[in-house]
Amino acid sequence: MASPRRPARPVRFEDPARNAAYWARIERIVDSAPPLTDEQRAVIRTAFHQPESRRAAA
């Protein structure tokens, strides 16, 4: 039976040490990136709030 708890992050690699190193690298990349501008946030928000019919047409 599968566990009802989901991991905090997907398992990228079966080796736990390699998986932890992968996510540590991702965190370093994200932490070093500049913050999003209001315009960038608006573009992302708009992309995720499109009606299904417009997504299907794309």
Backbone as XML, in Angstrom:
<?xml version="1.0"?>
<chain id="A" units="angstrom">
  <residue number="1" name="MET">
    <atom name="N" x="0.845" y="-1.183" z="0.000"/>
    <atom name="CA" x="0.000" y="0.000" z="0.000"/>
    <atom name="C" x="0.889" y="1.244" z="0.000"/>
  </residue>
  <residue number="2" name="ALA">
    <atom name="N" x="0.547" y="2.220" z="-0.835"/>
    <atom name="CA" x="1.330" y="3.453" z="-0.939"/>
    <atom name="C" x="1.074" y="4.338" z="0.272"/>
  </residue>
  <residue number="3" name="SER">
    <atom name="N" x="2.100" y="5.054" z="0.661"/>
    <atom name="CA" x="1.992" y="5.954" z="1.794"/>
    <atom name="C" x="1.123" y="7.152" z="1.410"/>
  </residue>
  <residue number="4" name="PRO">
    <atom name="N" x="0.220" y="7.581" z="2.317"/>
    <atom name="CA" x="-0.610" y="8.741" z="2.005"/>
    <atom name="C" x="0.180" y="10.047" z="2.034"/>
  </residue>
  <residue number="5" name="ARG">
    <atom name="N" x="1.360" y="10.042" z="2.696"/>
    <atom name="CA" x="2.196" y="11.244" z="2.731"/>
    <atom name="C" x="3.005" y="11.354" z="1.463"/>
  </residue>
  <residue number="6" name="ARG">
    <atom name="N" x="3.063" y="12.550" z="0.928"/>
    <atom name="CA" x="3.896" y="12.802" z="-0.246"/>
    <atom name="C" x="5.166" y="13.479" z="0.208"/>
  </residue>
  <residue number="7" name="PRO">
    <atom name="N" x="6.279" y="13.200" z="-0.447"/>
    <atom name="CA" x="7.513" y="13.894" z="-0.068"/>
    <atom name="C" x="7.401" y="15.386" z="-0.358"/>
  </residue>
  <residue number="8" name="ALA">
    <atom name="N" x="8.199" y="16.163" z="0.333"/>
    <atom name="CA" x="8.188" y="17.612" z="0.127"/>
    <atom name="C" x="8.626" y="17.962" z="-1.288"/>
  </residue>
  <residue number="9" name="ARG">
    <atom name="N" x="9.503" y="17.133" z="-1.833"/>
    <atom name="CA" x="9.992" y="17.347" z="-3.201"/>
    <atom name="C" x="9.959" y="16.019" z="-3.928"/>
  </residue>
  <residue number="10" name="PRO">
    <atom name="N" x="9.852" y="16.073" z="-5.249"/>
    <atom name="CA" x="9.927" y="14.811" z="-5.991"/>
    <atom name="C" x="11.323" y="14.203" z="-5.868"/>
  </residue>
  <residue number="11" name="VAL">
    <atom name="N" x="11.398" y="12.912" z="-5.978"/>
    <atom name="CA" x="12.692" y="12.228" z="-5.912"/>
    <atom name="C" x="13.288" y="12.249" z="-7.309"/>
  </residue>
  <residue number="12" name="ARG">
    <atom name="N" x="14.345" y="12.995" z="-7.454"/>
    <atom name="CA" x="15.005" y="13.132" z="-8.747"/>
    <atom name="C" x="15.950" y="11.952" z="-8.996"/>
  </residue>
  <residue number="13" name="PHE">
    <atom name="N" x="16.645" y="11.533" z="-7.945"/>
    <atom name="CA" x="17.595" y="10.428" z="-8.042"/>
    <atom name="C" x="17.295" y="9.430" z="-6.931"/>
  </residue>
  <residue number="14" name="GLU">
    <atom name="N" x="17.503" y="8.147" z="-7.197"/>
    <atom name="CA" x="17.250" y="7.117" z="-6.195"/>
    <atom name="C" x="18.220" y="7.224" z="-5.018"/>
  </residue>
  <residue number="15" name="ASP">
    <atom name="N" x="19.449" y="7.624" z="-5.265"/>
    <atom name="CA" x="20.453" y="7.769" z="-4.208"/>
    <atom name="C" x="20.109" y="9.009" z="-3.375"/>
  </residue>
  <residue number="16" name="PRO">
    <atom name="N" x="19.813" y="8.844" z="-2.077"/>
    <atom name="CA" x="19.422" y="9.996" z="-1.259"/>
    <atom name="C" x="20.461" y="11.117" z="-1.222"/>
  </residue>
  <residue number="17" name="ALA">
    <atom name="N" x="21.746" y="10.777" z="-1.207"/>
    <atom name="CA" x="22.786" y="11.807" z="-1.174"/>
    <atom name="C" x="22.781" y="12.610" z="-2.477"/>
  </residue>
  <residue number="18" name="ARG">
    <atom name="N" x="22.652" y="11.904" z="-3.589"/>
    <atom name="CA" x="22.622" y="12.597" z="-4.884"/>
    <atom name="C" x="21.359" y="13.443" z="-5.003"/>
  </residue>
  <residue number="19" name="ASN">
    <atom name="N" x="20.229" y="12.922" z="-4.511"/>
    <atom name="CA" x="18.985" y="13.666" z="-4.546"/>
    <atom name="C" x="19.097" y="14.936" z="-3.699"/>
  </residue>
  <residue number="20" name="ALA">
    <atom name="N" x="19.681" y="14.835" z="-2.500"/>
    <atom name="CA" x="19.853" y="16.001" z="-1.631"/>
    <atom name="C" x="20.779" y="17.023" z="-2.282"/>
  </residue>
  <residue number="21" name="ALA">
    <atom name="N" x="21.838" y="16.557" z="-2.929"/>
    <atom name="CA" x="22.766" y="17.466" z="-3.609"/>
    <atom name="C" x="22.075" y="18.186" z="-4.764"/>
  </residue>
  <residue number="22" name="TYR">
    <atom name="N" x="21.233" y="17.461" z="-5.487"/>
    <atom name="CA" x="20.489" y="18.062" z="-6.607"/>
    <atom name="C" x="19.613" y="19.205" z="-6.094"/>
  </residue>
  <residue number="23" name="TRP">
    <atom name="N" x="18.828" y="18.943" z="-5.029"/>
    <atom name="CA" x="17.926" y="19.967" z="-4.531"/>
    <atom name="C" x="18.681" y="21.105" z="-3.862"/>
  </residue>
  <residue number="24" name="ALA">
    <atom name="N" x="19.829" y="20.825" z="-3.262"/>
    <atom name="CA" x="20.650" y="21.901" z="-2.694"/>
    <atom name="C" x="21.137" y="22.821" z="-3.813"/>
  </residue>
  <residue number="25" name="ARG">
    <atom name="N" x="21.515" y="22.240" z="-4.945"/>
    <atom name="CA" x="21.945" y="23.037" z="-6.098"/>
    <atom name="C" x="20.792" y="23.896" z="-6.606"/>
  </residue>
  <residue number="26" name="ILE">
    <atom name="N" x="19.600" y="23.323" z="-6.703"/>
    <atom name="CA" x="18.432" y="24.086" z="-7.162"/>
    <atom name="C" x="18.172" y="25.253" z="-6.207"/>
  </residue>
  <residue number="27" name="GLU">
    <atom name="N" x="18.252" y="25.000" z="-4.895"/>
    <atom name="CA" x="18.033" y="26.073" z="-3.918"/>
    <atom name="C" x="19.067" y="27.183" z="-4.067"/>
  </residue>
  <residue number="28" name="ARG">
    <atom name="N" x="20.335" y="26.832" z="-4.319"/>
    <atom name="CA" x="21.374" y="27.860" z="-4.510"/>
    <atom name="C" x="21.075" y="28.697" z="-5.750"/>
  </residue>
  <residue number="29" name="ILE">
    <atom name="N" x="20.639" y="28.059" z="-6.823"/>
    <atom name="CA" x="20.317" y="28.783" z="-8.059"/>
    <atom name="C" x="19.151" y="29.741" z="-7.814"/>
  </residue>
  <residue number="30" name="VAL">
    <atom name="N" x="18.106" y="29.256" z="-7.171"/>
    <atom name="CA" x="16.928" y="30.091" z="-6.899"/>
    <atom name="C" x="17.285" y="31.242" z="-5.974"/>
  </residue>
  <residue number="31" name="ASP">
    <atom name="N" x="18.068" y="30.955" z="-4.944"/>
    <atom name="CA" x="18.448" y="32.006" z="-3.993"/>
    <atom name="C" x="19.310" y="33.095" z="-4.633"/>
  </residue>
  <residue number="32" name="SER">
    <atom name="N" x="20.075" y="32.744" z="-5.662"/>
    <atom name="CA" x="20.942" y="33.729" z="-6.301"/>
    <atom name="C" x="20.239" y="34.524" z="-7.398"/>
  </residue>
  <residue number="33" name="ALA">
    <atom name="N" x="19.055" y="34.102" z="-7.789"/>
    <atom name="CA" x="18.324" y="34.801" z="-8.850"/>
    <atom name="C" x="17.737" y="36.108" z="-8.315"/>
  </residue>
  <residue number="34" name="PRO">
    <atom name="N" x="17.670" y="37.129" z="-9.170"/>
    <atom name="CA" x="17.055" y="38.384" z="-8.717"/>
    <atom name="C" x="15.548" y="38.183" z="-8.539"/>
  </residue>
  <residue number="35" name="PRO">
    <atom name="N" x="14.918" y="38.977" z="-7.697"/>
    <atom name="CA" x="13.468" y="38.845" z="-7.520"/>
    <atom name="C" x="12.732" y="39.199" z="-8.809"/>
  </residue>
  <residue number="36" name="LEU">
    <atom name="N" x="11.554" y="38.622" z="-8.962"/>
    <atom name="CA" x="10.739" y="38.922" z="-10.140"/>
    <atom name="C" x="10.197" y="40.339" z="-10.046"/>
  </residue>
  <residue number="37" name="THR">
    <atom name="N" x="10.065" y="40.983" z="-11.200"/>
    <atom name="CA" x="9.434" y="42.298" z="-11.242"/>
    <atom name="C" x="7.920" y="42.104" z="-11.195"/>
  </residue>
  <residue number="38" name="ASP">
    <atom name="N" x="7.194" y="43.168" z="-10.936"/>
    <atom name="CA" x="5.734" y="43.084" z="-10.935"/>
    <atom name="C" x="5.221" y="42.645" z="-12.309"/>
  </residue>
  <residue number="39" name="GLU">
    <atom name="N" x="5.873" y="43.134" z="-13.365"/>
    <atom name="CA" x="5.453" y="42.755" z="-14.722"/>
    <atom name="C" x="5.654" y="41.254" z="-14.959"/>
  </residue>
  <residue number="40" name="GLN">
    <atom name="N" x="6.785" y="40.713" z="-14.520"/>
    <atom name="CA" x="7.036" y="39.284" z="-14.678"/>
    <atom name="C" x="6.023" y="38.468" z="-13.897"/>
  </residue>
  <residue number="41" name="ARG">
    <atom name="N" x="5.704" y="38.892" z="-12.683"/>
    <atom name="CA" x="4.698" y="38.178" z="-11.884"/>
    <atom name="C" x="3.338" y="38.213" z="-12.573"/>
  </residue>
  <residue number="42" name="ALA">
    <atom name="N" x="2.994" y="39.345" z="-13.173"/>
    <atom name="CA" x="1.711" y="39.474" z="-13.868"/>
    <atom name="C" x="1.642" y="38.536" z="-15.076"/>
  </residue>
  <residue number="43" name="VAL">
    <atom name="N" x="2.729" y="38.434" z="-15.824"/>
    <atom name="CA" x="2.763" y="37.536" z="-16.985"/>
    <atom name="C" x="2.586" y="36.089" z="-16.543"/>
  </residue>
  <residue number="44" name="ILE">
    <atom name="N" x="3.278" y="35.686" z="-15.496"/>
    <atom name="CA" x="3.160" y="34.312" z="-14.990"/>
    <atom name="C" x="1.755" y="34.055" z="-14.475"/>
  </residue>
  <residue number="45" name="ARG">
    <atom name="N" x="1.226" y="34.985" z="-13.710"/>
    <atom name="CA" x="-0.133" y="34.830" z="-13.168"/>
    <atom name="C" x="-1.146" y="34.697" z="-14.297"/>
  </residue>
  <residue number="46" name="THR">
    <atom name="N" x="-1.004" y="35.507" z="-15.329"/>
    <atom name="CA" x="-1.924" y="35.453" z="-16.464"/>
    <atom name="C" x="-1.839" y="34.103" z="-17.172"/>
  </residue>
  <residue number="47" name="ALA">
    <atom name="N" x="-0.642" y="33.602" z="-17.341"/>
    <atom name="CA" x="-0.467" y="32.316" z="-18.023"/>
    <atom name="C" x="-1.146" y="31.177" z="-17.273"/>
  </residue>
  <residue number="48" name="PHE">
    <atom name="N" x="-1.147" y="31.241" z="-15.958"/>
    <atom name="CA" x="-1.742" y="30.162" z="-15.163"/>
    <atom name="C" x="-3.234" y="30.340" z="-14.921"/>
  </residue>
  <residue number="49" name="HIS">
    <atom name="N" x="-3.787" y="31.457" z="-15.318"/>
    <atom name="CA" x="-5.215" y="31.694" z="-15.091"/>
    <atom name="C" x="-5.990" y="31.828" z="-16.401"/>
  </residue>
  <residue number="50" name="GLN">
    <atom name="N" x="-5.498" y="31.206" z="-17.453"/>
    <atom name="CA" x="-6.199" y="31.219" z="-18.729"/>
    <atom name="C" x="-7.328" y="30.189" z="-18.701"/>
  </residue>
  <residue number="51" name="PRO">
    <atom name="N" x="-8.458" y="30.498" z="-19.339"/>
    <atom name="CA" x="-9.530" y="29.499" z="-19.431"/>
    <atom name="C" x="-9.054" y="28.268" z="-20.205"/>
  </residue>
  <residue number="52" name="GLU">
    <atom name="N" x="-9.606" y="27.135" z="-19.885"/>
    <atom name="CA" x="-9.209" y="25.876" z="-20.533"/>
    <atom name="C" x="-9.379" y="25.946" z="-22.053"/>
  </residue>
  <residue number="53" name="SER">
    <atom name="N" x="-10.392" y="26.615" z="-22.544"/>
    <atom name="CA" x="-10.612" y="26.672" z="-23.993"/>
    <atom name="C" x="-9.459" y="27.388" z="-24.705"/>
  </residue>
  <residue number="54" name="ARG">
    <atom name="N" x="-8.895" y="28.402" z="-24.094"/>
    <atom name="CA" x="-7.776" y="29.111" z="-24.707"/>
    <atom name="C" x="-6.519" y="28.257" z="-24.659"/>
  </residue>
  <residue number="55" name="ARG">
    <atom name="N" x="-6.341" y="27.480" z="-23.581"/>
    <atom name="CA" x="-5.195" y="26.584" z="-23.499"/>
    <atom name="C" x="-5.265" y="25.506" z="-24.557"/>
  </residue>
  <residue number="56" name="ALA">
    <atom name="N" x="-6.460" y="24.978" z="-24.782"/>
    <atom name="CA" x="-6.640" y="23.907" z="-25.760"/>
    <atom name="C" x="-6.360" y="24.408" z="-27.178"/>
  </residue>
  <residue number="57" name="ALA">
    <atom name="N" x="-6.651" y="25.680" z="-27.439"/>
    <atom name="CA" x="-6.452" y="26.248" z="-28.762"/>
    <atom name="C" x="-4.996" y="26.528" z="-29.064"/>
  </residue>
  <residue number="58" name="ALA">
    <atom name="N" x="-4.174" y="26.624" z="-28.040"/>
    <atom name="CA" x="-2.771" y="26.972" z="-28.230"/>
    <atom name="C" x="-1.945" y="25.811" z="-28.719"/>
  </residue>
</chain>
